[in-house]
Amino acid sequence: KVFVYWLGTEPFLYIADAEFLKKMSTEVMAKKWGKPSVFRNDRDPMFGSGLVMVEGNDWVRHRHIVAPAFNPLNLKVYISQY
């Protein structure tokens, strides 16, 4: 469930434990995780300062703006069309 992956000289820790990640994302670390510098450097020109790349309080603000679009009731409208 846990392994380290190297992208060049940058190590990445992967955790495949949903309960642990949920706890870390909502209670313990929340906004403090941040994005690895290797991703910021490579993807910033493509994504800019949108939801994919922002961190901390800016991420929280962006997430609150887009969250209603992913409400199950709103998603049913799109799913029923297929």
mmCIF file of the N, C-alpha and C atoms, coordinates in Angstrom:
data_MODEL
# 
_entry.id   MODEL 
# 
loop_
_atom_site.group_PDB 
_atom_site.id 
_atom_site.type_symbol 
_atom_site.label_atom_id 
_atom_site.label_alt_id 
_atom_site.label_comp_id 
_atom_site.label_asym_id 
_atom_site.label_entity_id 
_atom_site.label_seq_id 
_atom_site.pdbx_PDB_ins_code 
_atom_site.Cartn_x 
_atom_site.Cartn_y 
_atom_site.Cartn_z 
_atom_site.occupancy 
_atom_site.B_iso_or_equiv 
_atom_site.pdbx_formal_charge 
_atom_site.auth_seq_id 
_atom_site.auth_comp_id 
_atom_site.auth_asym_id 
_atom_site.auth_atom_id 
_atom_site.pdbx_PDB_model_num 
ATOM 1   N N  . LYS A 1 1  ? 0.805   -1.209 0.000   1.00 0.00 ? 1  LYS A N  1 
ATOM 2   C CA . LYS A 1 1  ? 0.000   0.000  0.000   1.00 0.00 ? 1  LYS A CA 1 
ATOM 3   C C  . LYS A 1 1  ? 0.843   1.265  0.000   1.00 0.00 ? 1  LYS A C  1 
ATOM 4   N N  . VAL A 1 2  ? 2.107   1.152  0.328   1.00 0.00 ? 2  VAL A N  1 
ATOM 5   C CA . VAL A 1 2  ? 2.985   2.314  0.382   1.00 0.00 ? 2  VAL A CA 1 
ATOM 6   C C  . VAL A 1 2  ? 4.250   2.005  -0.404  1.00 0.00 ? 2  VAL A C  1 
ATOM 7   N N  . PHE A 1 3  ? 4.635   2.926  -1.289  1.00 0.00 ? 3  PHE A N  1 
ATOM 8   C CA . PHE A 1 3  ? 5.905   2.758  -1.990  1.00 0.00 ? 3  PHE A CA 1 
ATOM 9   C C  . PHE A 1 3  ? 6.450   4.115  -2.394  1.00 0.00 ? 3  PHE A C  1 
ATOM 10  N N  . VAL A 1 4  ? 7.730   4.135  -2.700  1.00 0.00 ? 4  VAL A N  1 
ATOM 11  C CA . VAL A 1 4  ? 8.403   5.361  -3.131  1.00 0.00 ? 4  VAL A CA 1 
ATOM 12  C C  . VAL A 1 4  ? 8.701   5.245  -4.614  1.00 0.00 ? 4  VAL A C  1 
ATOM 13  N N  . TYR A 1 5  ? 8.424   6.303  -5.353  1.00 0.00 ? 5  TYR A N  1 
ATOM 14  C CA . TYR A 1 5  ? 8.682   6.376  -6.786  1.00 0.00 ? 5  TYR A CA 1 
ATOM 15  C C  . TYR A 1 5  ? 9.610   7.555  -7.009  1.00 0.00 ? 5  TYR A C  1 
ATOM 16  N N  . TRP A 1 6  ? 10.631  7.360  -7.819  1.00 0.00 ? 6  TRP A N  1 
ATOM 17  C CA . TRP A 1 6  ? 11.579  8.437  -8.110  1.00 0.00 ? 6  TRP A CA 1 
ATOM 18  C C  . TRP A 1 6  ? 11.305  8.998  -9.493  1.00 0.00 ? 6  TRP A C  1 
ATOM 19  N N  . LEU A 1 7  ? 11.175  10.300 -9.589  1.00 0.00 ? 7  LEU A N  1 
ATOM 20  C CA . LEU A 1 7  ? 11.069  11.006 -10.859 1.00 0.00 ? 7  LEU A CA 1 
ATOM 21  C C  . LEU A 1 7  ? 12.323  11.864 -10.954 1.00 0.00 ? 7  LEU A C  1 
ATOM 22  N N  . GLY A 1 8  ? 13.322  11.332 -11.646 1.00 0.00 ? 8  GLY A N  1 
ATOM 23  C CA . GLY A 1 8  ? 14.618  11.995 -11.666 1.00 0.00 ? 8  GLY A CA 1 
ATOM 24  C C  . GLY A 1 8  ? 15.233  11.928 -10.285 1.00 0.00 ? 8  GLY A C  1 
ATOM 25  N N  . THR A 1 9  ? 15.502  13.071 -9.710  1.00 0.00 ? 9  THR A N  1 
ATOM 26  C CA . THR A 1 9  ? 16.091  13.114 -8.366  1.00 0.00 ? 9  THR A CA 1 
ATOM 27  C C  . THR A 1 9  ? 15.061  13.386 -7.276  1.00 0.00 ? 9  THR A C  1 
ATOM 28  N N  . GLU A 1 10 ? 13.789  13.436 -7.651  1.00 0.00 ? 10 GLU A N  1 
ATOM 29  C CA . GLU A 1 10 ? 12.725  13.739 -6.688  1.00 0.00 ? 10 GLU A CA 1 
ATOM 30  C C  . GLU A 1 10 ? 12.012  12.456 -6.252  1.00 0.00 ? 10 GLU A C  1 
ATOM 31  N N  . PRO A 1 11 ? 12.010  12.135 -4.949  1.00 0.00 ? 11 PRO A N  1 
ATOM 32  C CA . PRO A 1 11 ? 11.258  10.968 -4.474  1.00 0.00 ? 11 PRO A CA 1 
ATOM 33  C C  . PRO A 1 11 ? 9.793   11.341 -4.220  1.00 0.00 ? 11 PRO A C  1 
ATOM 34  N N  . PHE A 1 12 ? 8.895   10.420 -4.545  1.00 0.00 ? 12 PHE A N  1 
ATOM 35  C CA . PHE A 1 12 ? 7.470   10.607 -4.287  1.00 0.00 ? 12 PHE A CA 1 
ATOM 36  C C  . PHE A 1 12 ? 6.971   9.429  -3.471  1.00 0.00 ? 12 PHE A C  1 
ATOM 37  N N  . LEU A 1 13 ? 6.281   9.700  -2.395  1.00 0.00 ? 13 LEU A N  1 
ATOM 38  C CA . LEU A 1 13 ? 5.719   8.663  -1.547  1.00 0.00 ? 13 LEU A CA 1 
ATOM 39  C C  . LEU A 1 13 ? 4.273   8.435  -1.969  1.00 0.00 ? 13 LEU A C  1 
ATOM 40  N N  . TYR A 1 14 ? 3.955   7.214  -2.369  1.00 0.00 ? 14 TYR A N  1 
ATOM 41  C CA . TYR A 1 14 ? 2.593   6.864  -2.750  1.00 0.00 ? 14 TYR A CA 1 
ATOM 42  C C  . TYR A 1 14 ? 1.964   6.057  -1.628  1.00 0.00 ? 14 TYR A C  1 
ATOM 43  N N  . ILE A 1 15 ? 0.744   6.416  -1.272  1.00 0.00 ? 15 ILE A N  1 
ATOM 44  C CA . ILE A 1 15 ? 0.013   5.732  -0.209  1.00 0.00 ? 15 ILE A CA 1 
ATOM 45  C C  . ILE A 1 15 ? -1.347  5.340  -0.766  1.00 0.00 ? 15 ILE A C  1 
ATOM 46  N N  . ALA A 1 16 ? -1.625  4.044  -0.779  1.00 0.00 ? 16 ALA A N  1 
ATOM 47  C CA . ALA A 1 16 ? -2.892  3.543  -1.301  1.00 0.00 ? 16 ALA A CA 1 
ATOM 48  C C  . ALA A 1 16 ? -3.766  3.044  -0.147  1.00 0.00 ? 16 ALA A C  1 
ATOM 49  N N  . ASP A 1 17 ? -4.003  3.901  0.802   1.00 0.00 ? 17 ASP A N  1 
ATOM 50  C CA . ASP A 1 17 ? -4.841  3.586  1.950   1.00 0.00 ? 17 ASP A CA 1 
ATOM 51  C C  . ASP A 1 17 ? -5.848  4.722  2.084   1.00 0.00 ? 17 ASP A C  1 
ATOM 52  N N  . ALA A 1 18 ? -7.052  4.478  1.608   1.00 0.00 ? 18 ALA A N  1 
ATOM 53  C CA . ALA A 1 18 ? -8.069  5.530  1.526   1.00 0.00 ? 18 ALA A CA 1 
ATOM 54  C C  . ALA A 1 18 ? -8.361  6.173  2.881   1.00 0.00 ? 18 ALA A C  1 
ATOM 55  N N  . GLU A 1 19 ? -8.467  5.379  3.923   1.00 0.00 ? 19 GLU A N  1 
ATOM 56  C CA . GLU A 1 19 ? -8.782  5.938  5.245   1.00 0.00 ? 19 GLU A CA 1 
ATOM 57  C C  . GLU A 1 19 ? -7.662  6.843  5.757   1.00 0.00 ? 19 GLU A C  1 
ATOM 58  N N  . PHE A 1 20 ? -6.424  6.412  5.567   1.00 0.00 ? 20 PHE A N  1 
ATOM 59  C CA . PHE A 1 20 ? -5.286  7.229  5.989   1.00 0.00 ? 20 PHE A CA 1 
ATOM 60  C C  . PHE A 1 20 ? -5.265  8.551  5.226   1.00 0.00 ? 20 PHE A C  1 
ATOM 61  N N  . LEU A 1 21 ? -5.449  8.487  3.915   1.00 0.00 ? 21 LEU A N  1 
ATOM 62  C CA . LEU A 1 21 ? -5.428  9.703  3.097   1.00 0.00 ? 21 LEU A CA 1 
ATOM 63  C C  . LEU A 1 21 ? -6.577  10.634 3.451   1.00 0.00 ? 21 LEU A C  1 
ATOM 64  N N  . LYS A 1 22 ? -7.740  10.060 3.727   1.00 0.00 ? 22 LYS A N  1 
ATOM 65  C CA . LYS A 1 22 ? -8.883  10.888 4.119   1.00 0.00 ? 22 LYS A CA 1 
ATOM 66  C C  . LYS A 1 22 ? -8.582  11.626 5.423   1.00 0.00 ? 22 LYS A C  1 
ATOM 67  N N  . LYS A 1 23 ? -8.023  10.912 6.381   1.00 0.00 ? 23 LYS A N  1 
ATOM 68  C CA . LYS A 1 23 ? -7.693  11.536 7.669   1.00 0.00 ? 23 LYS A CA 1 
ATOM 69  C C  . LYS A 1 23 ? -6.642  12.626 7.486   1.00 0.00 ? 23 LYS A C  1 
ATOM 70  N N  . MET A 1 24 ? -5.606  12.348 6.716   1.00 0.00 ? 24 MET A N  1 
ATOM 71  C CA . MET A 1 24 ? -4.540  13.324 6.495   1.00 0.00 ? 24 MET A CA 1 
ATOM 72  C C  . MET A 1 24 ? -5.054  14.548 5.737   1.00 0.00 ? 24 MET A C  1 
ATOM 73  N N  . SER A 1 25 ? -5.952  14.325 4.793   1.00 0.00 ? 25 SER A N  1 
ATOM 74  C CA . SER A 1 25 ? -6.441  15.421 3.953   1.00 0.00 ? 25 SER A CA 1 
ATOM 75  C C  . SER A 1 25 ? -7.444  16.309 4.668   1.00 0.00 ? 25 SER A C  1 
ATOM 76  N N  . THR A 1 26 ? -8.163  15.756 5.618   1.00 0.00 ? 26 THR A N  1 
ATOM 77  C CA . THR A 1 26 ? -9.219  16.543 6.255   1.00 0.00 ? 26 THR A CA 1 
ATOM 78  C C  . THR A 1 26 ? -8.879  17.007 7.662   1.00 0.00 ? 26 THR A C  1 
ATOM 79  N N  . GLU A 1 27 ? -8.065  16.238 8.366   1.00 0.00 ? 27 GLU A N  1 
ATOM 80  C CA . GLU A 1 27 ? -7.824  16.566 9.767   1.00 0.00 ? 27 GLU A CA 1 
ATOM 81  C C  . GLU A 1 27 ? -6.402  17.028 10.055  1.00 0.00 ? 27 GLU A C  1 
ATOM 82  N N  . VAL A 1 28 ? -5.448  16.261 9.629   1.00 0.00 ? 28 VAL A N  1 
ATOM 83  C CA . VAL A 1 28 ? -4.071  16.475 10.070  1.00 0.00 ? 28 VAL A CA 1 
ATOM 84  C C  . VAL A 1 28 ? -3.340  17.509 9.229   1.00 0.00 ? 28 VAL A C  1 
ATOM 85  N N  . MET A 1 29 ? -3.206  17.252 7.959   1.00 0.00 ? 29 MET A N  1 
ATOM 86  C CA . MET A 1 29 ? -2.381  18.107 7.105   1.00 0.00 ? 29 MET A CA 1 
ATOM 87  C C  . MET A 1 29 ? -3.188  19.132 6.321   1.00 0.00 ? 29 MET A C  1 
ATOM 88  N N  . ALA A 1 30 ? -4.360  18.746 5.886   1.00 0.00 ? 30 ALA A N  1 
ATOM 89  C CA . ALA A 1 30 ? -5.249  19.615 5.115   1.00 0.00 ? 30 ALA A CA 1 
ATOM 90  C C  . ALA A 1 30 ? -4.520  20.444 4.062   1.00 0.00 ? 30 ALA A C  1 
ATOM 91  N N  . LYS A 1 31 ? -4.383  21.740 4.279   1.00 0.00 ? 31 LYS A N  1 
ATOM 92  C CA . LYS A 1 31 ? -3.827  22.643 3.267   1.00 0.00 ? 31 LYS A CA 1 
ATOM 93  C C  . LYS A 1 31 ? -2.308  22.643 3.222   1.00 0.00 ? 31 LYS A C  1 
ATOM 94  N N  . LYS A 1 32 ? -1.637  21.912 4.086   1.00 0.00 ? 32 LYS A N  1 
ATOM 95  C CA . LYS A 1 32 ? -0.191  22.027 4.216   1.00 0.00 ? 32 LYS A CA 1 
ATOM 96  C C  . LYS A 1 32 ? 0.604   21.092 3.310   1.00 0.00 ? 32 LYS A C  1 
ATOM 97  N N  . TRP A 1 33 ? -0.030  20.196 2.593   1.00 0.00 ? 33 TRP A N  1 
ATOM 98  C CA . TRP A 1 33 ? 0.707   19.205 1.810   1.00 0.00 ? 33 TRP A CA 1 
ATOM 99  C C  . TRP A 1 33 ? 1.496   19.857 0.693   1.00 0.00 ? 33 TRP A C  1 
ATOM 100 N N  . GLY A 1 34 ? 0.878   20.693 -0.065  1.00 0.00 ? 34 GLY A N  1 
ATOM 101 C CA . GLY A 1 34 ? 1.575   21.362 -1.163  1.00 0.00 ? 34 GLY A CA 1 
ATOM 102 C C  . GLY A 1 34 ? 1.857   20.444 -2.340  1.00 0.00 ? 34 GLY A C  1 
ATOM 103 N N  . LYS A 1 35 ? 2.413   21.016 -3.375  1.00 0.00 ? 35 LYS A N  1 
ATOM 104 C CA . LYS A 1 35 ? 2.733   20.275 -4.586  1.00 0.00 ? 35 LYS A CA 1 
ATOM 105 C C  . LYS A 1 35 ? 4.251   20.190 -4.728  1.00 0.00 ? 35 LYS A C  1 
ATOM 106 N N  . PRO A 1 36 ? 4.756   19.062 -5.187  1.00 0.00 ? 36 PRO A N  1 
ATOM 107 C CA . PRO A 1 36 ? 6.205   18.936 -5.374  1.00 0.00 ? 36 PRO A CA 1 
ATOM 108 C C  . PRO A 1 36 ? 6.727   19.960 -6.376  1.00 0.00 ? 36 PRO A C  1 
ATOM 109 N N  . SER A 1 37 ? 7.917   20.452 -6.133  1.00 0.00 ? 37 SER A N  1 
ATOM 110 C CA . SER A 1 37 ? 8.489   21.475 -7.021  1.00 0.00 ? 37 SER A CA 1 
ATOM 111 C C  . SER A 1 37 ? 8.640   20.972 -8.445  1.00 0.00 ? 37 SER A C  1 
ATOM 112 N N  . VAL A 1 38 ? 8.900   19.680 -8.621  1.00 0.00 ? 38 VAL A N  1 
ATOM 113 C CA . VAL A 1 38 ? 9.046   19.154 -9.980  1.00 0.00 ? 38 VAL A CA 1 
ATOM 114 C C  . VAL A 1 38 ? 7.740   19.316 -10.762 1.00 0.00 ? 38 VAL A C  1 
ATOM 115 N N  . PHE A 1 39 ? 6.598   19.155 -10.108 1.00 0.00 ? 39 PHE A N  1 
ATOM 116 C CA . PHE A 1 39 ? 5.318   19.351 -10.783 1.00 0.00 ? 39 PHE A CA 1 
ATOM 117 C C  . PHE A 1 39 ? 5.042   20.822 -11.033 1.00 0.00 ? 39 PHE A C  1 
ATOM 118 N N  . ARG A 1 40 ? 5.356   21.661 -10.050 1.00 0.00 ? 40 ARG A N  1 
ATOM 119 C CA . ARG A 1 40 ? 5.125   23.094 -10.227 1.00 0.00 ? 40 ARG A CA 1 
ATOM 120 C C  . ARG A 1 40 ? 5.933   23.632 -11.400 1.00 0.00 ? 40 ARG A C  1 
ATOM 121 N N  . ASN A 1 41 ? 7.183   23.230 -11.497 1.00 0.00 ? 41 ASN A N  1 
ATOM 122 C CA . ASN A 1 41 ? 8.050   23.730 -12.570 1.00 0.00 ? 41 ASN A CA 1 
ATOM 123 C C  . ASN A 1 41 ? 7.581   23.273 -13.942 1.00 0.00 ? 41 ASN A C  1 
ATOM 124 N N  . ASP A 1 42 ? 7.151   22.021 -14.053 1.00 0.00 ? 42 ASP A N  1 
ATOM 125 C CA . ASP A 1 42 ? 6.740   21.470 -15.346 1.00 0.00 ? 42 ASP A CA 1 
ATOM 126 C C  . ASP A 1 42 ? 5.352   21.917 -15.775 1.00 0.00 ? 42 ASP A C  1 
ATOM 127 N N  . ARG A 1 43 ? 4.450   22.038 -14.829 1.00 0.00 ? 43 ARG A N  1 
ATOM 128 C CA . ARG A 1 43 ? 3.042   22.244 -15.184 1.00 0.00 ? 43 ARG A CA 1 
ATOM 129 C C  . ARG A 1 43 ? 2.534   23.669 -15.043 1.00 0.00 ? 43 ARG A C  1 
ATOM 130 N N  . ASP A 1 44 ? 3.294   24.511 -14.391 1.00 0.00 ? 44 ASP A N  1 
ATOM 131 C CA . ASP A 1 44 ? 2.857   25.892 -14.203 1.00 0.00 ? 44 ASP A CA 1 
ATOM 132 C C  . ASP A 1 44 ? 2.566   26.599 -15.524 1.00 0.00 ? 44 ASP A C  1 
ATOM 133 N N  . PRO A 1 45 ? 3.406   26.442 -16.557 1.00 0.00 ? 45 PRO A N  1 
ATOM 134 C CA . PRO A 1 45 ? 3.088   27.121 -17.820 1.00 0.00 ? 45 PRO A CA 1 
ATOM 135 C C  . PRO A 1 45 ? 1.761   26.659 -18.430 1.00 0.00 ? 45 PRO A C  1 
ATOM 136 N N  . MET A 1 46 ? 1.384   25.406 -18.183 1.00 0.00 ? 46 MET A N  1 
ATOM 137 C CA . MET A 1 46 ? 0.157   24.884 -18.769 1.00 0.00 ? 46 MET A CA 1 
ATOM 138 C C  . MET A 1 46 ? -1.075  25.227 -17.932 1.00 0.00 ? 46 MET A C  1 
ATOM 139 N N  . PHE A 1 47 ? -0.977  25.107 -16.607 1.00 0.00 ? 47 PHE A N  1 
ATOM 140 C CA . PHE A 1 47 ? -2.138  25.269 -15.740 1.00 0.00 ? 47 PHE A CA 1 
ATOM 141 C C  . PHE A 1 47 ? -2.222  26.625 -15.053 1.00 0.00 ? 47 PHE A C  1 
ATOM 142 N N  . GLY A 1 48 ? -1.143  27.373 -15.011 1.00 0.00 ? 48 GLY A N  1 
ATOM 143 C CA . GLY A 1 48 ? -1.157  28.691 -14.384 1.00 0.00 ? 48 GLY A CA 1 
ATOM 144 C C  . GLY A 1 48 ? -1.517  28.621 -12.917 1.00 0.00 ? 48 GLY A C  1 
ATOM 145 N N  . SER A 1 49 ? -2.391  29.507 -12.472 1.00 0.00 ? 49 SER A N  1 
ATOM 146 C CA . SER A 1 49 ? -2.753  29.549 -11.053 1.00 0.00 ? 49 SER A CA 1 
ATOM 147 C C  . SER A 1 49 ? -4.176  29.063 -10.817 1.00 0.00 ? 49 SER A C  1 
ATOM 148 N N  . GLY A 1 50 ? -4.610  28.085 -11.608 1.00 0.00 ? 50 GLY A N  1 
ATOM 149 C CA . GLY A 1 50 ? -5.934  27.504 -11.437 1.00 0.00 ? 50 GLY A CA 1 
ATOM 150 C C  . GLY A 1 50 ? -5.951  26.450 -10.349 1.00 0.00 ? 50 GLY A C  1 
ATOM 151 N N  . LEU A 1 51 ? -7.069  25.766 -10.196 1.00 0.00 ? 51 LEU A N  1 
ATOM 152 C CA . LEU A 1 51 ? -7.269  24.790 -9.129  1.00 0.00 ? 51 LEU A CA 1 
ATOM 153 C C  . LEU A 1 51 ? -6.203  23.700 -9.115  1.00 0.00 ? 51 LEU A C  1 
ATOM 154 N N  . VAL A 1 52 ? -5.728  23.292 -10.263 1.00 0.00 ? 52 VAL A N  1 
ATOM 155 C CA . VAL A 1 52 ? -4.745  22.212 -10.331 1.00 0.00 ? 52 VAL A CA 1 
ATOM 156 C C  . VAL A 1 52 ? -3.433  22.595 -9.660  1.00 0.00 ? 52 VAL A C  1 
ATOM 157 N N  . MET A 1 53 ? -3.041  23.849 -9.743  1.00 0.00 ? 53 MET A N  1 
ATOM 158 C CA . MET A 1 53 ? -1.714  24.244 -9.277  1.00 0.00 ? 53 MET A CA 1 
ATOM 159 C C  . MET A 1 53 ? -1.679  25.070 -7.995  1.00 0.00 ? 53 MET A C  1 
ATOM 160 N N  . VAL A 1 54 ? -2.773  25.712 -7.617  1.00 0.00 ? 54 VAL A N  1 
ATOM 161 C CA . VAL A 1 54 ? -2.713  26.570 -6.428  1.00 0.00 ? 54 VAL A CA 1 
ATOM 162 C C  . VAL A 1 54 ? -2.618  25.732 -5.155  1.00 0.00 ? 54 VAL A C  1 
ATOM 163 N N  . GLU A 1 55 ? -2.188  26.366 -4.081  1.00 0.00 ? 55 GLU A N  1 
ATOM 164 C CA . GLU A 1 55 ? -2.014  25.673 -2.811  1.00 0.00 ? 55 GLU A CA 1 
ATOM 165 C C  . GLU A 1 55 ? -2.572  26.518 -1.672  1.00 0.00 ? 55 GLU A C  1 
ATOM 166 N N  . GLY A 1 56 ? -2.671  25.919 -0.507  1.00 0.00 ? 56 GLY A N  1 
ATOM 167 C CA . GLY A 1 56 ? -3.055  26.634 0.702   1.00 0.00 ? 56 GLY A CA 1 
ATOM 168 C C  . GLY A 1 56 ? -4.430  27.266 0.632   1.00 0.00 ? 56 GLY A C  1 
ATOM 169 N N  . ASN A 1 57 ? -4.534  28.489 1.128   1.00 0.00 ? 57 ASN A N  1 
ATOM 170 C CA . ASN A 1 57 ? -5.824  29.179 1.176   1.00 0.00 ? 57 ASN A CA 1 
ATOM 171 C C  . ASN A 1 57 ? -6.383  29.461 -0.207  1.00 0.00 ? 57 ASN A C  1 
ATOM 172 N N  . ASP A 1 58 ? -5.516  29.693 -1.195  1.00 0.00 ? 58 ASP A N  1 
ATOM 173 C CA . ASP A 1 58 ? -6.005  29.891 -2.561  1.00 0.00 ? 58 ASP A CA 1 
ATOM 174 C C  . ASP A 1 58 ? -6.673  28.623 -3.072  1.00 0.00 ? 58 ASP A C  1 
ATOM 175 N N  . TRP A 1 59 ? -6.083  27.445 -2.760  1.00 0.00 ? 59 TRP A N  1 
ATOM 176 C CA . TRP A 1 59 ? -6.685  26.180 -3.178  1.00 0.00 ? 59 TRP A CA 1 
ATOM 177 C C  . TRP A 1 59 ? -8.060  26.023 -2.537  1.00 0.00 ? 59 TRP A C  1 
ATOM 178 N N  . VAL A 1 60 ? -8.167  26.345 -1.250  1.00 0.00 ? 60 VAL A N  1 
ATOM 179 C CA . VAL A 1 60 ? -9.446  26.233 -0.547  1.00 0.00 ? 60 VAL A CA 1 
ATOM 180 C C  . VAL A 1 60 ? -10.490 27.118 -1.218  1.00 0.00 ? 60 VAL A C  1 
ATOM 181 N N  . ARG A 1 61 ? -10.117 28.344 -1.543  1.00 0.00 ? 61 ARG A N  1 
ATOM 182 C CA . ARG A 1 61 ? -11.052 29.272 -2.189  1.00 0.00 ? 61 ARG A CA 1 
ATOM 183 C C  . ARG A 1 61 ? -11.490 28.736 -3.552  1.00 0.00 ? 61 ARG A C  1 
ATOM 184 N N  . HIS A 1 62 ? -10.549 28.275 -4.364  1.00 0.00 ? 62 HIS A N  1 
ATOM 185 C CA . HIS A 1 62 ? -10.884 27.724 -5.684  1.00 0.00 ? 62 HIS A CA 1 
ATOM 186 C C  . HIS A 1 62 ? -11.767 26.482 -5.540  1.00 0.00 ? 62 HIS A C  1 
ATOM 187 N N  . ARG A 1 63 ? -11.436 25.634 -4.577  1.00 0.00 ? 63 ARG A N  1 
ATOM 188 C CA . ARG A 1 63 ? -12.183 24.388 -4.382  1.00 0.00 ? 63 ARG A CA 1 
ATOM 189 C C  . ARG A 1 63 ? -13.624 24.686 -4.003  1.00 0.00 ? 63 ARG A C  1 
ATOM 190 N N  . HIS A 1 64 ? -13.849 25.679 -3.157  1.00 0.00 ? 64 HIS A N  1 
ATOM 191 C CA . HIS A 1 64 ? -15.212 26.048 -2.769  1.00 0.00 ? 64 HIS A CA 1 
ATOM 192 C C  . HIS A 1 64 ? -15.992 26.598 -3.955  1.00 0.00 ? 64 HIS A C  1 
ATOM 193 N N  . ILE A 1 65 ? -15.314 27.244 -4.871  1.00 0.00 ? 65 ILE A N  1 
ATOM 194 C CA . ILE A 1 65 ? -15.989 27.795 -6.050  1.00 0.00 ? 65 ILE A CA 1 
ATOM 195 C C  . ILE A 1 65 ? -16.460 26.678 -6.976  1.00 0.00 ? 65 ILE A C  1 
ATOM 196 N N  . VAL A 1 66 ? -15.621 25.664 -7.204  1.00 0.00 ? 66 VAL A N  1 
ATOM 197 C CA . VAL A 1 66 ? -15.973 24.619 -8.171  1.00 0.00 ? 66 VAL A CA 1 
ATOM 198 C C  . VAL A 1 66 ? -16.742 23.453 -7.559  1.00 0.00 ? 66 VAL A C  1 
ATOM 199 N N  . ALA A 1 67 ? -16.735 23.303 -6.248  1.00 0.00 ? 67 ALA A N  1 
ATOM 200 C CA . ALA A 1 67 ? -17.374 22.158 -5.593  1.00 0.00 ? 67 ALA A CA 1 
ATOM 201 C C  . ALA A 1 67 ? -18.840 21.961 -5.978  1.00 0.00 ? 67 ALA A C  1 
ATOM 202 N N  . PRO A 1 68 ? -19.660 23.004 -6.062  1.00 0.00 ? 68 PRO A N  1 
ATOM 203 C CA . PRO A 1 68 ? -21.063 22.783 -6.415  1.00 0.00 ? 68 PRO A CA 1 
ATOM 204 C C  . PRO A 1 68 ? -21.259 22.097 -7.769  1.00 0.00 ? 68 PRO A C  1 
ATOM 205 N N  . ALA A 1 69 ? -20.352 22.287 -8.685  1.00 0.00 ? 69 ALA A N  1 
ATOM 206 C CA . ALA A 1 69 ? -20.474 21.649 -10.002 1.00 0.00 ? 69 ALA A CA 1 
ATOM 207 C C  . ALA A 1 69 ? -20.368 20.131 -9.897  1.00 0.00 ? 69 ALA A C  1 
ATOM 208 N N  . PHE A 1 70 ? -19.738 19.631 -8.837  1.00 0.00 ? 70 PHE A N  1 
ATOM 209 C CA . PHE A 1 70 ? -19.548 18.197 -8.678  1.00 0.00 ? 70 PHE A CA 1 
ATOM 210 C C  . PHE A 1 70 ? -20.504 17.580 -7.661  1.00 0.00 ? 70 PHE A C  1 
ATOM 211 N N  . ASN A 1 71 ? -21.523 18.327 -7.283  1.00 0.00 ? 71 ASN A N  1 
ATOM 212 C CA . ASN A 1 71 ? -22.574 17.814 -6.421  1.00 0.00 ? 71 ASN A CA 1 
ATOM 213 C C  . ASN A 1 71 ? -23.270 16.667 -7.156  1.00 0.00 ? 71 ASN A C  1 
ATOM 214 N N  . PRO A 1 72 ? -23.587 15.561 -6.477  1.00 0.00 ? 72 PRO A N  1 
ATOM 215 C CA . PRO A 1 72 ? -24.235 14.432 -7.156  1.00 0.00 ? 72 PRO A CA 1 
ATOM 216 C C  . PRO A 1 72 ? -25.499 14.804 -7.926  1.00 0.00 ? 72 PRO A C  1 
ATOM 217 N N  . LEU A 1 73 ? -26.284 15.735 -7.412  1.00 0.00 ? 73 LEU A N  1 
ATOM 218 C CA . LEU A 1 73 ? -27.493 16.134 -8.137  1.00 0.00 ? 73 LEU A CA 1 
ATOM 219 C C  . LEU A 1 73 ? -27.151 16.823 -9.454  1.00 0.00 ? 73 LEU A C  1 
ATOM 220 N N  . ASN A 1 74 ? -26.123 17.643 -9.445  1.00 0.00 ? 74 ASN A N  1 
ATOM 221 C CA . ASN A 1 74 ? -25.703 18.300 -10.680 1.00 0.00 ? 74 ASN A CA 1 
ATOM 222 C C  . ASN A 1 74 ? -25.096 17.304 -11.657 1.00 0.00 ? 74 ASN A C  1 
ATOM 223 N N  . LEU A 1 75 ? -24.379 16.331 -11.157 1.00 0.00 ? 75 LEU A N  1 
ATOM 224 C CA . LEU A 1 75 ? -23.755 15.336 -12.034 1.00 0.00 ? 75 LEU A CA 1 
ATOM 225 C C  . LEU A 1 75 ? -24.786 14.428 -12.692 1.00 0.00 ? 75 LEU A C  1 
ATOM 226 N N  . LYS A 1 76 ? -25.915 14.185 -12.021 1.00 0.00 ? 76 LYS A N  1 
ATOM 227 C CA . LYS A 1 76 ? -26.960 13.339 -12.604 1.00 0.00 ? 76 LYS A CA 1 
ATOM 228 C C  . LYS A 1 76 ? -27.459 13.908 -13.922 1.00 0.00 ? 76 LYS A C  1 
ATOM 229 N N  . VAL A 1 77 ? -27.513 15.208 -14.033 1.00 0.00 ? 77 VAL A N  1 
ATOM 230 C CA . VAL A 1 77 ? -27.964 15.846 -15.274 1.00 0.00 ? 77 VAL A CA 1 
ATOM 231 C C  . VAL A 1 77 ? -27.069 15.427 -16.427 1.00 0.00 ? 77 VAL A C  1 
ATOM 232 N N  . TYR A 1 78 ? -25.775 15.417 -16.195 1.00 0.00 ? 78 TYR A N  1 
ATOM 233 C CA . TYR A 1 78 ? -24.835 15.055 -17.251 1.00 0.00 ? 78 TYR A CA 1 
ATOM 234 C C  . TYR A 1 78 ? -24.842 13.560 -17.529 1.00 0.00 ? 78 TYR A C  1 
ATOM 235 N N  . ILE A 1 79 ? -24.938 12.758 -16.483 1.00 0.00 ? 79 ILE A N  1 
ATOM 236 C CA . ILE A 1 79 ? -24.909 11.305 -16.654 1.00 0.00 ? 79 ILE A CA 1 
ATOM 237 C C  . ILE A 1 79 ? -26.155 10.824 -17.373 1.00 0.00 ? 79 ILE A C  1 
ATOM 238 N N  . SER A 1 80 ? -27.307 11.398 -17.087 1.00 0.00 ? 80 SER A N  1 
ATOM 239 C CA . SER A 1 80 ? -28.554 10.948 -17.706 1.00 0.00 ? 80 SER A CA 1 
ATOM 240 C C  . SER A 1 80 ? -28.585 11.215 -19.207 1.00 0.00 ? 80 SER A C  1 
ATOM 241 N N  . GLN A 1 81 ? -27.725 12.086 -19.693 1.00 0.00 ? 81 GLN A N  1 
ATOM 242 C CA . GLN A 1 81 ? -27.700 12.377 -21.124 1.00 0.00 ? 81 GLN A CA 1 
ATOM 243 C C  . GLN A 1 81 ? -26.928 11.329 -21.912 1.00 0.00 ? 81 GLN A C  1 
ATOM 244 N N  . TYR A 1 82 ? -26.254 10.404 -21.238 1.00 0.00 ? 82 TYR A N  1 
ATOM 245 C CA . TYR A 1 82 ? -25.455 9.392  -21.945 1.00 0.00 ? 82 TYR A CA 1 
ATOM 246 C C  . TYR A 1 82 ? -26.062 8.041  -21.868 1.00 0.00 ? 82 TYR A C  1 
# 
